[in-house]
């Protein structure tokens, strides 16, 4: 007899799926399941652990080895206690037939992962349409296999991860998933038309391929807080700039953070072409793997407070610092900066002339030039510069932003006038203003 799992081991949450690392683990779980079906009561703790473990593996093939009596006992328990389900599209009609025969549904299953088929010949497009009947309360669906047909009706799904679906499937799911809040569509060579994205008005988090048509429809998603656009092949400017610029201008009063990884950029990144000066809420800009060209004009809004560059080539850092009066954090990680003279002393002089709140915090890493300048400052110079410039060398950190991705974060735009009505008795009269002005002149 196999030993039961240790009581102290943590259990996975209802939406977390853990893959078994060896076939022996799956075999162990199968044998424990058979023993439970023979000797354990339905509500026993070991039985509950086994059902919880079934949610972490692809267990559907086990059902074919169970007797009819064992199935009639197991399926109703899965209906009440199974939180996660992993299966292939070809398994859906089999599971649906069993559930229909026993007149049950997997009502407590909230997470489902559709795996890639081992034999695609056994898969029919219509099978996936039965998923909504088997899992009526499904909330999170992760699809690893390609889908080319109709999408199931999933009225309660709020999180959807897709991998390579057709345009028809995308249009169909937007109509059948009205509660969708998180949509992630990856690894596709299709240029999607997202005109119907507005049917899912609750979307907060959206990830799409970089090349899409009708990008203006995304701007009408009033609840959108996070948008990612990714492409893992070369980006000619004509392929990505119109899409990104359309979204930036349409959401210019809500855009708060912009992150661009230019790994696949064909040419340099000219920030002025993004027209970020119109983004009155933009507080943070992060660029990585880019050759940044600054024309000397102000390419950013005055509200911008943080600039981060990683593995970038900067032809003129002066244009960013001298024009950003509200800048409080400047990060230079493994960057090549074209600059004549002492960079830190020049940043200190610029910081003293800035109108924004001091000091300017400069963090850098993997820069021999900045380290050389910084180490030459004596203690007195460091203390004297702290009111305007604070420098710190940090350890190289892993850049978490995916390669070839543009990310935008949005807040709620201020699209109303504040109530400036004040009581009449609190409004000063002209005589009082003149009296205050005279006393100010005398002082």
N, C-alpha and C positions, 0 to 999 in steps of 0.2 A: 504494500500500500504506500502511496506517495504522501509525503509530509505536507501538511497544510502550510500556506504562507505565514510568515511571522506576523504577529498582530501589530507590531510597531511600524511596519512598512507603510509609507504614505500611500494614500489612494489617489488616483488621478481625478481631476475635476471632471465635470460633465461635458466640457467642451475640449478637453485635452486628449489627444490620441497618442499612445506610446506603442511603437512597433517592437514586437518580440525579436530578439536578436538571433535566436537559433531555433531550428526545428524541434529540438528537444523540449524547449519551453512550451511550444504549441502542443506537442505530444503529452507533456505532463499535464497541461490544462485539460486536454481531452480525456485522459484517464481519470482525473479527479472528477470531471463532470459525470462520467459514467458511474462512478462510485456514489456520487451524490444522488443521482437519479434512482439508484437501487436502494440506498440505505438511509439517506438523510431526509428530514422533514423539510417542507417547502420554505419555512421561515428561518431555517438554521443559519447561523453566522457564516459557516463555511460555504453554504450554497450561495449566499449573497456575495461572498468574495469571488466565487467562480463566475457568477453572472457579470460582476464588475470587470473581471479579467477578460471575459469574452468581448467586451467593448473595446479592448485594446488590440485585438488581433482580427485577422480574417478567418472567421469561424464557420462561415456558411458551408464549406465542404463537409464539416463534421455532421451536419444534419442528415446527410444521406446514409450515414452509418448507424443512425439511431433507429430503434424500432418505432412502430406506430404509437405504442403506449408511451414510450419515452418522449416522443414529439408532443403528444397530447398533454403531457405534464410540463414540458419545458417551455413551449411557446407562450402559454398564458403567463408564466412567470417572467419571460422576456418582455411581454407586453407591459408589465407593471414596473419592472426594475431595470431594464436595459437603457442606459443613457446614451451610449455611443454605438454606432454600427458602421462596419466596413464591409463593402461588398462590391461586386462587379455588376455591370449593367445586365449581363445575361442571367444573374441571380435573381433579379427583381421579379420576373414572372413566377419563378419557383416559390419564392417567399410569399408572394401575393396569393398563390394557390393554397398554401398551407394556412395562412391567416384567414382566408375566406372560408376554408373548410371548417376551421375551429371557431369562426365568427368572432375573431379578435383583431385588433390593430396594435401596432407598437406605439402606444399613445404617449409613453414617457421618453421616447428617443428624441433627443434634441439635436444631436450631431450625427452627420452621415458623411462618409468619405467614399466616393465612387472611384474605384481603383482602375488602373489600366488593364485591359483584357489580355489574358495570356493567349487566347485564340480569338482574334477579331472576327473570324468567320461565324462564330456562334452568337454574335451580337446583332440584334435588330434595332433599328432606330426607335421603333415604337415602344420598346421595353421601358425606356426611361420615363415614359408618360405615366406608368403605373406607380411611380415612386410616391406620389402624393396620396394614393390610397393606402399604401403600406405604412407610411409615416405621416399621419395627418397633422401632427404638432411639431414637425421639424422646424428648427430655427437656424441652424448653421449647416451649410452644404459645401463640401470641398470636392471638386471634380478634377481628377487627374487625367481622365480619358477625353479624347475629342468628342464633341457632340455636333451633329450635323442636322438633326431633325427638330421636331417640336419639343418644347420644354414642358415639364410637368407643372400642374397647378399647385403652387406652394404658397398659400396665403399667409403663412406665419413666418416664413424665412426672412431673417433680417441681415444675415451675413452669407455672402456667396463668393466662392473662389473658383474661377474657371480657367481652363487651360485649352486654348485653341478651339473656339466654337465658330460656327458660320454666322454670317450676317442675319440670316433668317432666324437662327436660334436666339441671337441677342435681342432681336426685335420681339420675339415671342416671350422671352423671359421678362422683359420690361413690362409687358402687359399682365403677366401672371404672377408677379411678385410685388404687389403694391406696398408691402411693409419693408421693402429692402432699404437698409441703412448703410451697409458696407458691401461694395462690389469691387472685386479684383479680377481683372482679365489680363492674362499673361501669355507670353510665348506664342504669339500669333503673327502671321505674315499678312493677314487680311487688313485692309484699310476700312475701318468700320464707319458707318454713318450713325452718329449718335443723336440724330434729330429727335428720337422718341425718348431720350433719357429723362425728359421732364415728366414722364408718366410715373416715375418713382420719386415723388417729391420729398421723401424723407431721407434721401441719401446724404450721409455725412462724410463718408470716406470712400474715395473713388480712385481706382488705378486702371489706366487704359494704355494701349500702345500710343506712341508719340504721334504716329501718322493716323489722323482721323479726319472725317469730314463733318461739317456743321458743328464746329466747336463752340459756336455762340450759344448753343442749347445748354451747355454746361453752366453758363453764367446765370441761367434762370433757376438753378437749384439753390434756393434761399437757405437751406439748412447745411449746405456743403461747407465742411471745415478743413478737409485735407484732400488734395488732388495730386496724383502722381502720374507722370507720363514717361514711359520708358521705351527705348529702342536699342537693340544690341547689334546694330550695324551702322555704317557710316551715315552721318547727318549732314547732308548738304543744306545750306542755309535756306534754300527754297522749300525744303521738305518740312522743316520744323519751325522756322520763325513765324510764318503766317498763323499757324495754330496757336503757338504760345502767346504771340502778341495780341491776338483776338481775345483770348481769355484774360490776359493781364489788363487790357483796357476796359473790358466789360466788368471786371471785378476790382477796379483800381481803388475803390474806396474801402474795400474789405481785405485786400491782400496785406498780410502782416509779415510773413516770412517767405523767402524765396531761396531755394537751394538748387544749384545746377551742377551736374557732373558732366564735364565735356570730354569724356574719354573718346567718344566717337565723332566729335566735331571735325569737320573737314578743314575748316580754317579758323582764324582767331575769333574770339568772342568780343564783339563790339557792344558794350553795354548800352550806349546811347540809342541803339536800334530797338531796345526793349521798351523805351519810353517810360522808364520807372519813375521819372520825376512827377508823373501824374498820380502815382500811388501814394496817397496822402496818409496811409496807415502803415506803410512798410517800415518795420523797425529792424529787420535783420536780413542780411544777404550773405549767403555762403556759396563759394565757388570752389570747385576742385577739378584738377586735370584740365585746366583751361589756359590758353594764351590770351590774356586780357589786354585789350587795347583801350587806353583812355585818351580821348582826343584833347584833354585839357579842360573841357567844359564839365559842368556838374552833371554826372549821369544818374544821380540818386536824389531822392527827396530829402529835404532838410531834417525830417523826422527820424531818419535812419540812425540807429544807436549802436549797431554791432555789425562789423565786417569780418568775415572769416575766409581765408584763402589757404588751400591745401594743394601742394604740388602744382602751383600756378606760376606762370611767367608773367610778371607785371612790368610793363614798360614805363609807367609813371604812377608811383604811389602818391605823389604829391597831390594830384588832382582829387583823390579821395579824401585826404585828411584836411586839406585847406578849405574845402567847400562844405564838409559835413560838420556843422557847428554843434550838433547834438551827439556826435559820435563819442561813445564811452568805452567801447571794447574793440580792439583791433588784433586779430589773430593771424599770424603768419607761420604756417606749418610746412616745412620743406619747400619753400618757395624761392624762386630766382627773381630778385628785385633789381632793376636797373636804376642806379642812383650814384651820383657823383658826390664824393665827400663823405662826411659822417652822418649816417642815417639817423641814429638815435638823437644826436644833438639837433638835427634839423626838425625831428618830430617834437622835441622839447620846445623849440622856438615857436613852432606852429601851435602847439597846445597852449602856450602862454597868450597867444593872440586870438584864440578861439572865444566865441561868445557863449558857448554852451557850458554846462556845469563840469568843472574839472573834478578829478584828473582823468586823463586818457590811460586806459589799461592796455598795455601791449604784452601779448603772450606769443612766444616764438619757440620753434624747435627745429633742429637739423639745419641750422644756419651758422656756418663758420664765421661769416662776416659779422653778424649781430652778436654772436658770443664773444668775438674778439673785442668789439667796441664796448660791450657791456662789462667785461672783466677789467677793462682799463679804467673804468670809473672808480674813483676812490669813495670811501664811506661818506665824506662830506658832500660830494656831488650827488650821491644817491639820495641823501636826506634832503638836499636842497631841491631836487627835482620832483619829490613825491607829491607836492601840491598840484603839479600839472601833468606829470608823466610817471607811471609806475610800470616797471618792466619786470617780466618774469620768464625764465626759460623753463619749459615744461617737457616732460618725457613724451616721446612719440606715442600717440594713441591710435587705436584702430578706428578708421573712418567708417562709420556705420552706414553711411548713405550708399545705396547700390550704384554700381557703375552704369553710366548711360541713362540716368534718370533725372527728371526735372520735377521738383516737389514744390507745391504752393500750399500755404496754410492761411486760412481766412478767418477773420473775426466778423463781428456784426457791424456793418457800416453805420455811421451817424448820418441818417437821412432825414433828420427832423431838426427844427430850431428849438433851442431851449426856451423855457418859460422865463422871460426876463422881467415880468411884471412885478413891480415893487410897490409897497404902500406909498401913498402920496406924501405922507408926512416924512418919509425917509429920503425923499428926493431933495437935494440941496437947491436953494434958490440962487440966483445970480449974485445977489449981494454977499451971501456967505462965501461963494467961490472967490469973489474979488478980495474979500477980507483975508481969506487964507493965502491968496496969491501975494498980497502986500506983505503979510508977515513972513512969507518965504523969502521975498526979495530983501527984507531988512536983515534977516539972518545971514 
